[in-house]
Each structure stands twice: as structure tokens, then as C-alpha cells.
């Protein structure tokens, strides 16, 4: 009996090679080739069709009259915010996150609300219909006419979607779905790519809003080929610790809305509930002033947030001092310490430095540079910063403080939450005064530290 042929498929780009290599010959990624059975040649080529459903020639862009369909509100305000205002007819959303973080719970809540006014279908490949009904009962949901389909066969799922014609459908999850035309197991690179492509084409042709749940790997990225994220319109990630009450949903890709938008939820006994004032969960309430704490006014998508940055500086007990950051980029921390030494004369080369963003939020923008260094200097000198002080600003290698985008919105958010003093880059200085807010505009790092020292002396 002839031995079954196998190929090695890249989990990043989907490229194939007949033998294993350390580097993918298609995308040059390392250690991404996974062995699997070779598919029969020509078995799937004829099934691909254009998104429009018909083969048409090129058209003049100026002559095309676009039709903008109204968005479909999910009934969950924070979910709609991350999506850019609601679900888009014909749009495909991919949502990923750690096991047990709340992906299925959030989607079941949304579909239960949507089913009251439009046809909705929940395709579950990981649970039985009874298990989904038990979860809905535990969450005290009223699903109404929500349809449940426990199925993992792609062909049967497409047949049900064509027959029932739902407006919104959820596939939970894409790694459990398989196509009968492929020999590989569910979750393999070929199966995930093929199933996602066919489901996406069906959604575009029929105008169905499709939401696919994706598994994540141990490093937090979506499992399967990287092309999966390119196929869909929107990619959402659940963030936060599963042991914490709060969950963060961030948009990493959105063709219909703002990228890097953030939704904040609280996990309760009745499911996920949106947090109306997320800044409150990122600000620790200290009974007295403490050193090493500074409030950052950050911008997540279209929403300004206030996040507490904490720093701890302690004498190093080893020849190599530690540099550890949680929620912030660790390499940038080392760079900021070098700038602090070179342009402000503050020495930390013999100190262990630990930095943390409170609440489990991940800060990726460089506007956190100034608050991080203020917190580090405060901890090093054991001198608390003024109680109602907030700050933001990017710090360059020359010691200059560079402006941050949407400075006016950040200042208004700080004033709304009761802060009376904000340290900002000079380029972000407002043209008109903001009621109840003292704005200190600085140009260099040493000037910022001097102004903070003056504020402490005034207090």
C-alpha cells in the first residue's frame, strides 16, 4: 500500500513545501512549517468565485455609486464602540482571546438581543445545543427566536446559511470547522484557510454579517495561517487577566471604523456588562499620597482614558539591574532610562526599575513616556507627585518632549475627572483656557522635572 504523501504548510502565509525547512521559502518566517497530508490537486480550485458572485471586467471607480447600508446595533454599547458603531451587513468579524475570557458569552449576549428584531444563527462546534441553552439560562438571557446549529461541517453550515438566510451568524469556532473536500484534520492550516475563505465569500455575496471566533496560541496570537486576519474585515482581541473582573476588547483591524478602539467590560454573574466610566478602573484610590505613581492621559482609538502608571525603583542586588515593565514596552523603558540619565542627570544604572500600568491595560503609544519617567523619579527620590496631577508626552532621544495627538480631548477628559494640573508638551498647549485646569506646557525633560519640583514646593 502506497504511503500517504505529506506536505509542510507555513502557519504564517499558507505556503507549502514538500520537505521541512527551518525558514519558510515563501515569507521567510522561521519555524512556521507544519506537516500535514497533501491535498488532492485541482479539488478546490473551481469552487472559488468572485465576491460579487459573477465574473465581471474592470469598472471606472468614479462611475460606481456606493450603497452604504445602515449599521446593525448589537445592543451592547461597548461592543458597538469597538466595531466602529455596530455590525456592518456583509462584514466579517474575527474575535480571539484566551480560553474562558468571555468570547462565547459576549456573542451569545449580543445574539440574544439581535434575535428579537432580526434572524440570527449561532453555529457551535465546541458545545452541544443543550450546553448553549444552559449557559443562556445561567446568564438569564431571553434568546427569543435565536437559532442554534451544532455543526462542524462547512458544507452543511453553508447549506443552512443559504436556506435560513440569517442577518447575523456566529461561527464558534473557525478552528472546529472542516471541509469534506480536504483530507486534513479540523484546525489545520489548510482547513482554516479554506473554511474562512468560503464563509467570507458567502457573507459578501448574501450580505450576512458573520462573526467568527478564533483560538489563540500560547503567545497570544490567533491560531492558524496569518492570511486568516487578512481575509476578514475586522479583528478583535480580548485582553486582560482571566482572574480579573474586567475584560478589554481591542480592535486591531477594522475596515469600517477606527483601529485600536477599546471596549471595557466587567464580568458578572449575568455575563459581560459594559463599563461606562473605564478611567475609574485604571485609577487606584490611595488613602494618602504615595511615591512612584503618576496619572497618564492616554488615547485608545477615539476614547481618552486616564491610567495610573506605577514605578518602583530599588537598589540592585546583582551586577545586572533588572528592567521590568507590565503593560508597557520593555525596550522603550531601557531607552527612557538612558535619556533620563543623559539629559536630566538622574542616575538609575545601579537600580532595579519596575513599571506597571494599573488595571491590566496595555499602553502602546509613546505619549506614556513622560508619566513613566515622572513616576520613576518620584520613586527614586521617595517624593510623591502632587495629588491631582496628570501628564502625557513623548520623549525624544535628545531630551525634547514631543506632542501627542488629540491633546485637547485628553485635557477635557482630565478636567472632567477632577484633575486640576496637567503637564503636557508645549506643542499641545491649548489656545483657550480650560475651566478648572492648570496647564503646564514644557519643551524638555529637565524643564518638566523642575516644574514638578516647583509644584511639590507649592503644596
C-alpha positions in Angstrom: 0.0 0.0 0.0 1.4 3.4 -1.0 2.4 5.7 1.7 0.2 8.8 2.0 2.0 11.9 0.8 2.5 14.8 3.2 3.5 18.5 2.7 4.7 21.2 5.1 2.5 24.3 5.3 3.5 27.6 6.7 1.3 28.8 9.5 2.0 32.5 8.7 1.4 32.7 4.9 0.0 29.3 4.0 2.8 28.5 1.6 3.6 24.8 1.0 6.9 22.9 0.6 7.4 19.1 0.1 10.1 18.9 2.8 10.7 20.6 6.2 12.9 23.7 6.3 13.8 26.0 9.2 12.7 29.0 7.2 9.6 29.3 5.0 10.6 29.8 1.4 7.5 32.0 0.7 7.5 34.5 3.5 11.0 33.9 5.2 9.4 33.2 8.6 11.3 30.9 10.9 9.9 27.6 12.4 6.4 28.0 11.0 6.2 24.9 8.8 3.7 22.3 10.0 3.4 18.8 8.5 0.0 17.7 7.1 -1.4 15.4 4.4 -1.2 16.6 0.9 -4.5 17.6 -0.7 -5.7 16.2 -4.0 -4.6 18.5 -6.8 -7.4 20.5 -8.5 -10.0 19.5 -5.9 -10.8 23.0 -4.7 -9.7 25.4 -7.4 -13.0 25.6 -9.3 -15.1 26.4 -6.2 -13.7 29.9 -5.8 -15.8 32.7 -7.2 -15.6 36.4 -7.1 -17.1 38.3 -4.1 -19.8 39.8 -6.3 -20.8 36.3 -7.4 -20.2 36.9 -11.1 -17.1 37.4 -13.2 -17.0 41.0 -14.4 -14.5 43.2 -16.1 -12.9 46.4 -14.7 -15.1 49.4 -14.0 -14.4 53.1 -13.7 -14.2 54.0 -10.0 -15.8 57.4 -10.5 -18.9 55.8 -12.1 -19.6 53.5 -9.2 -22.4 54.6 -6.9 -21.6 53.1 -3.5 -24.5 51.9 -1.3 -24.0 52.5 2.4 -26.1 50.2 4.4 -27.1 51.2 7.9 -25.2 49.5 10.7 -26.8 47.0 12.9 -26.5 47.9 16.6 -25.7 44.8 18.7 -27.5 46.2 21.8 -24.2 46.2 23.8 -22.8 49.7 23.7 -19.1 48.8 24.4 -19.2 46.1 21.7 -20.6 48.6 19.2 -17.9 51.1 20.0 -15.1 48.6 19.2 -16.9 47.7 16.0 -17.0 51.3 14.9 -20.7 51.9 15.6 -22.3 48.5 15.1 -22.3 45.5 12.8 -21.9 46.1 9.0 -24.1 44.0 6.6 -21.8 41.6 4.7 -18.9 42.3 7.1 -16.8 39.5 8.6 -15.5 39.9 12.2 -12.8 37.7 13.8 -12.7 37.7 17.6 -9.9 36.0 19.5 -8.8 35.6 23.1 -7.6 33.2 25.8 -9.9 30.3 26.8 -12.5 31.3 29.2 -12.1 35.0 28.9 -15.7 35.6 27.6 -15.8 35.3 23.8 -18.8 33.0 23.6 -20.5 34.7 26.5 -20.3 38.1 24.7 -21.5 36.8 21.4 -24.4 34.9 23.0 -25.5 38.0 24.8 -25.3 40.0 21.5 -27.2 37.5 19.5 -29.9 37.2 22.2 -30.6 40.9 21.8 -30.4 40.9 18.0 -32.7 37.9 17.6 -35.6 39.9 18.9 -35.6 42.1 15.8 -33.9 40.1 13.0 -33.0 36.5 12.1 -29.8 35.3 13.9 -28.0 32.0 13.9 -25.4 30.6 16.4 -23.3 27.8 15.0 -21.5 26.0 17.8 -18.8 23.5 17.0 -17.5 23.2 20.6 -20.7 22.8 22.6 -24.0 21.0 22.2 -27.2 22.8 21.8 -28.1 21.9 25.4 -24.9 23.3 26.8 -25.6 26.6 25.0 -29.2 26.7 26.3 -27.8 26.0 29.8 -25.4 29.0 29.5 -28.2 31.2 28.3 -30.3 30.2 31.2 -27.4 30.8 33.7 -26.9 34.3 32.2 -30.7 34.9 32.4 -31.0 35.8 28.7 -34.2 35.8 26.7 -32.9 34.5 23.3 -36.4 34.5 21.7 -36.1 33.2 18.1 -32.3 32.7 18.1 -31.5 29.6 16.2 -28.8 27.2 17.4 -26.9 24.8 15.0 -24.4 22.4 16.5 -22.4 21.5 13.4 -18.7 21.5 12.2 -19.1 20.5 8.5 -18.6 23.5 6.3 -20.9 22.2 3.5 -23.8 21.7 6.0 -23.2 25.1 7.6 -23.3 26.8 4.2 -26.5 24.9 3.3 -28.2 26.1 6.5 -27.0 29.7 5.9 -28.4 29.6 2.4 -31.7 28.1 3.5 -32.4 30.1 6.7 -31.0 33.4 5.4 -30.0 34.9 8.8 -28.9 38.5 9.0 -26.2 37.8 11.6 -24.4 34.5 12.1 -21.7 33.4 14.6 -19.2 30.6 14.0 -17.9 29.3 17.3 -15.2 28.5 16.4 -13.5 28.5 13.0 -10.8 26.0 14.1 -13.5 23.3 14.6 -15.0 23.7 11.1 -13.8 21.3 8.4 -14.4 20.9 4.7 -15.1 17.4 3.3 -13.1 18.1 0.2 -9.8 18.4 2.3 -8.1 15.4 3.9 -6.5 17.3 6.8 -8.0 17.5 10.3 -10.0 20.4 11.6 -7.8 23.3 12.8 -5.0 22.6 10.3 -3.7 25.4 8.2 -5.4 24.2 5.0 -8.8 23.7 6.7 -8.8 27.1 8.5 -7.8 28.9 5.3 -10.4 27.1 3.1 -13.3 27.3 5.6 -12.7 31.0 6.3 -12.4 31.9 2.6 -15.7 30.1 1.7 -17.6 31.6 4.7 -16.3 35.1 3.9 -17.4 34.8 0.2 -20.9 33.6 1.3 -21.1 36.6 3.7 -20.2 39.1 1.0 -22.5 37.6 -1.6 -25.5 37.2 0.7 -25.0 40.3 2.8 -24.8 38.3 6.0 -22.9 39.7 9.0 -20.6 36.9 10.0 -18.7 36.7 13.4 -16.0 34.0 13.7 -14.4 33.0 17.0 -10.7 32.2 16.7 -8.4 30.2 19.0 -5.1 31.8 20.2 -1.7 30.3 20.6 0.4 30.3 23.7 2.0 33.6 22.7 -1.5 35.3 22.3 -1.7 35.4 18.5 -4.6 33.9 16.6 -4.0 30.3 15.7 -4.0 29.3 12.0 -2.5 31.0 9.0 -1.8 34.7 9.1 -3.9 35.0 6.0 -7.0 34.5 8.2 -6.6 38.0 9.6 -6.2 39.4 6.1 -9.4 37.8 4.8 -11.7 39.2 7.4 -12.8 42.9 7.7 -12.4 43.3 11.5 -10.1 41.6 14.0 -10.9 41.9 17.7 -8.8 40.6 20.6 -9.8 40.0 24.2 -7.3 41.4 26.6 -6.9 41.2 30.4 -6.3 38.6 33.0 -8.9 35.8 33.3 -8.6 36.1 37.1 -9.6 39.8 37.0 -13.2 41.1 36.8 -12.5 43.4 33.9 -12.2 42.4 30.2 -10.8 44.6 27.4 -11.7 44.2 23.8 -9.4 45.9 21.3 -9.8 46.3 17.6 -6.5 45.6 15.8 -8.0 45.8 12.3 -11.3 47.5 11.2 -12.2 48.4 7.6 -15.3 50.1 8.8 -14.1 52.0 11.9 -11.2 53.3 14.0 -8.3 50.9 14.6 -7.1 50.4 18.2 -10.6 51.2 19.6 -11.1 49.8 23.1 -14.2 48.4 24.8 -14.2 47.8 28.6 -16.4 45.1 30.2 -16.9 43.8 33.7 -17.6 40.1 34.1 -20.6 39.5 36.4 -22.8 36.5 37.2 -25.1 37.6 34.4 -22.4 37.9 31.7 -20.3 40.8 30.5 -21.5 44.3 31.3 -20.1 47.5 29.7 -18.2 49.9 31.9 -19.5 53.5 31.4 -16.5 55.2 33.1 -13.4 53.0 32.3 -11.0 55.5 33.7 -12.2 54.7 37.2 -10.9 51.1 37.0 -7.5 52.2 35.9 -7.0 54.7 38.7 -6.1 53.3 42.1 -7.6 55.0 45.1 -4.8 55.8 47.6 -5.8 57.0 51.1 -2.6 59.1 51.1 0.0 60.3 48.7 2.5 57.7 47.6 5.7 58.0 45.7 6.2 56.3 42.3 2.7 57.0 41.0 1.7 59.2 38.0 -1.5 59.6 36.1 -1.3 59.2 32.3 -3.9 60.7 29.9 -3.8 58.2 27.1 -5.9 57.8 23.9 -7.3 54.4 22.9 -9.0 54.8 19.5 -11.5 57.7 19.9 -11.7 57.4 23.7 -9.4 59.3 26.1 -8.5 57.3 29.2 -6.8 58.0 32.5 -4.4 55.3 33.6 -2.2 55.2 36.7 1.4 54.4 36.0 3.3 52.9 38.9 7.1 52.7 39.3 9.3 51.0 41.9 13.0 51.8 42.0 15.1 49.8 44.4 18.8 49.1 44.9 20.1 46.3 42.6 21.4 43.3 44.4 23.1 41.8 41.3 25.6 43.1 38.8 22.9 43.4 36.2 20.0 45.6 37.4 16.5 44.4 36.3 14.3 46.4 33.9 10.7 45.0 34.0 7.5 46.6 32.7 4.0 45.3 32.7 1.6 46.8 30.2 4.4 48.9 28.6 7.1 48.2 26.1 10.2 46.9 28.0 12.8 48.0 25.4 11.4 51.5 25.5 11.8 51.6 29.2 15.6 51.0 28.8 15.8 53.8 26.3 13.9 56.2 28.6 16.3 55.5 31.5 19.2 56.4 29.2 17.5 59.6 28.2 16.8 60.4 31.9 20.5 59.9 32.8 21.9 61.8 29.8 19.6 64.9 29.8 18.3 65.1 33.4 21.3 63.8 35.3 19.2 61.2 37.2 21.2 58.0 37.6 19.5 54.6 37.6 22.2 52.3 36.3 22.6 50.7 39.8 18.9 50.4 40.5 16.2 47.8 39.7 13.3 49.5 37.9 9.8 48.1 37.7 6.9 49.8 35.9 3.3 48.8 35.8 0.1 50.1 34.1 -2.7 49.6 36.6 -5.8 47.6 35.6 -4.1 45.2 33.1 -4.4 47.7 30.2 -1.6 47.6 27.6 -0.2 51.1 26.6 1.4 51.1 23.2 1.5 54.8 22.4 4.7 56.9 23.1 2.7 59.5 25.0 3.3 57.5 28.1 7.0 58.4 28.2 6.7 61.5 30.4 4.4 59.9 33.1 6.7 56.8 33.2 9.8 59.0 33.9 7.9 61.1 36.4 6.9 58.0 38.3 10.4 56.6 38.2 11.9 59.9 39.6 9.2 60.0 42.2 10.0 56.5 43.4 13.8 57.1 43.2 13.6 60.2 45.4 10.7 58.9 47.6 8.8 62.1 46.8 5.1 61.8 45.9 3.8 63.8 43.0 1.1 66.3 43.5 -2.3 64.5 44.1 -4.3 65.9 41.2 -1.5 65.9 38.6 -1.8 64.2 35.2 0.7 64.2 32.3 1.3 62.9 28.8 4.0 63.4 26.2 6.5 61.6 24.1 10.2 62.0 24.9 12.8 62.0 22.2 16.4 60.9 22.4 17.6 64.5 22.5 15.6 65.1 25.7 12.8 67.0 24.0 9.1 66.4 24.8 7.2 65.8 21.6 3.4 66.4 21.1 0.8 63.7 21.3 -2.3 63.5 19.0 -5.7 64.8 20.2 -4.3 66.8 23.0 -7.5 68.8 23.5 -9.6 65.7 24.1 -7.1 64.5 26.7 -7.2 67.7 28.6 -11.0 67.8 28.6 -11.1 64.2 30.0 -8.6 65.1 32.7 -10.7 68.2 33.7 -13.9 66.1 33.7 -12.5 63.6 36.2 -11.4 66.4 38.6 -7.7 66.9 37.9 -6.5 70.4 38.3 -3.0 70.3 36.9 -1.7 68.7 33.6 1.9 68.6 32.4 1.9 68.5 28.6 4.2 69.1 25.7 4.5 72.8 24.6 3.1 71.9 21.2 -0.2 70.7 22.8 -0.8 73.9 24.7 -4.5 74.9 24.3 -5.3 78.3 22.7 -8.0 78.9 25.2 -8.0 78.1 28.9 -10.0 75.1 30.2 -12.1 75.8 33.2 -10.6 74.4 36.4 -7.5 73.1 34.7 -4.0 74.4 35.1 -1.9 73.5 32.0 1.9 73.4 32.3 3.5 73.3 28.9 7.1 72.2 28.8 9.6 71.6 26.0 12.4 69.5 27.6 12.6 66.7 30.2 14.8 68.7 32.6 12.2 71.5 32.5 9.4 69.1 33.2 11.2 67.8 36.3 11.8 71.3 37.5 8.2 72.2 37.2 7.1 69.2 39.1 9.5 70.1 41.9 8.1 73.6 42.0 4.6 72.2 42.3 5.7 70.0 45.2 7.2 73.0 47.0 4.0 75.0 46.5 2.0 72.2 48.1 
